[in-house]
Amino acid sequence: MANYTFDYTTSNPTDFAVMFAIIFSGITGLMAGANMSGELARPCISIPRGTVQAVFVTLFVYIITAFFTAATCSRELLQSNYSVMMNVNISPLFILIGIFSTTFFSSMSNMIGASRVLNRVAHDKLFGYLLHPAKIEVGGGNPVASVIISWICVV
């Protein structure tokens, strides 16, 4: 519990709210799956079950990673070296590939989720005919026009 009392960078006490904020920000990417609910056979059952399972799997991986890192690295190393995982891994390339692929796939899932929401808003005519082009879909109901509009808004 000694590491839970004070933040080593600011000397401020940490509490549950700080730890929750760190964990929550790492898990919120799992909610992107809810945007794909239109493709599920039973979304009212699959979304809650899948979200809870994803949160627990992610939390388990975080806890195991923290446990093994704390068991194998000194406190001074963890406090002074922010890239410690690259140094203790088999190859630093694995960490770089993980960082870049996570960033890429997270942005892609958010882009697809946003485009599907935009497509549904266009179909519901919430903004009249302003979003009429976002209703264009191609084979299998893929909202390509909404993806392009979302991409333009992001860029």
N, C-alpha and C positions, 0 to 999 in steps of 0.2 A: 504493500500500500504506500510505500515511500514515494514512488513515482507519481502517485495520484494526488499528492497534496499541493505542490507548487509547480507552475510552469517554469521550466529552467531558463526560458528566454526573457520572461517579464517579471518573474518572482511573484506573480499573482496566483492566488489559489485557484485550482481547477475544480470543477464540480460536474455533476451529471449533465447539466445543460450543455456544457462545452463538449463533453464526450459525445453526447447525442448529436450535436451539430456536425461533428466530424463524421460520425458513422452515417447520419442521414444523408449528407451530401454525397457520400459514396454509393448509397443505395437508390437514390432517386432515379438514376438512369434505368432502373428496372421497370419503372412505370411506363416507359415508352411502349412496352408490350400491350398496354391497354388501348393504345391508339390503333392497334391492328385487330380490334375486336370484331370488326365486320366480317372477318374471314373464319371466325370460330363457329362451330356448330351450336354450342351452348355457351354463349359468352357470360351469362349470369352465374354459371358454375365455374367455368374455366378461368376467368379473370381473377376472382378472389383466390382461388386455389393456386394458380400459377404465380400470382404476385407474392403470396405468403411463402410458397416454396422457394421462390427466387431470393426473397429477403433472407430466409434462414440459411440457404446454401451460401449466399454471399457473406453473411455474418459468420458462418462457420469457417469459411476460407480466411476471412480477416482475423479471426481469433487464432486459428492455427498458425497463420503467418506471423502474427505478433508474438505468439508463444515461442515458436522456434527461433525467431530473430532475437528475442530477449534471452533465450537460453544459450545462444551461441555467440552473442556479441556483448562486449562490455558496454557499460552505461556511457562511458566517455566517448566511445566510438559512435554510439547512436546519437549522442548530443552534438558531436562535432562534424560528422560526415553525413550530409544529406543524401548522398548517393551510395550509402552502405550496401544496398541490395545489389547494385551493379558489381560491387567488389566481392561479395560473398557468393555470388551465383557462379554456375559453371562457366557461363560466358556472358559478358555484358550485353552482347547482341540480343540475347533473349529478353532482357528488360527493355531495351530500345524497341524491339519489335512489339512487345506487349503494350508499351506506351502509345506508339503510333497506331497500332491496330485498334486499341480501345478508343482512342480519340476519333479515328476515322469512322468506326462502326457506330459509335454513339451519335456522332453528327448525322450520319446517314439515317439511323433509326428515327431521330428527331425530325429530320427533313421529310421522311416518308409519313410519319405521324401527323405532322403539321399539314402536309398536302391532303391527307385523307380528311382531316377536320375541315379544311378549306373547301374540299369537294362536297362534303355534306352540308356545309353552310350555304354553298351555291345552290345545291339541290333544294334546300328548304326556302330559298329566295328571301333570306333574312335581309339582304341588302338590295333587293329588287334585281334589276338586270345588270348591276355593276359587276357582279362576279359570274355572269353568264359564261364567259370563256372557261372558267374553272370547272364547269360541268362536263367538259369533253373527256371521254374515257376511250381507251383502246382495249383490245382483246382481253377478256377476263375481268373487265371493270377496273383496270389500272388507270388512275387519274393522272395521266402524263401532263396535261395542261396545268393541273394544280401543283405538280412537282416543279414545273418550270416557273410558275408564278411565285411559289415559295422560295425557290432558288434566287430569283430576281430580288425579292424582298430581303433576303439575307445578305446578298452581295451588295 
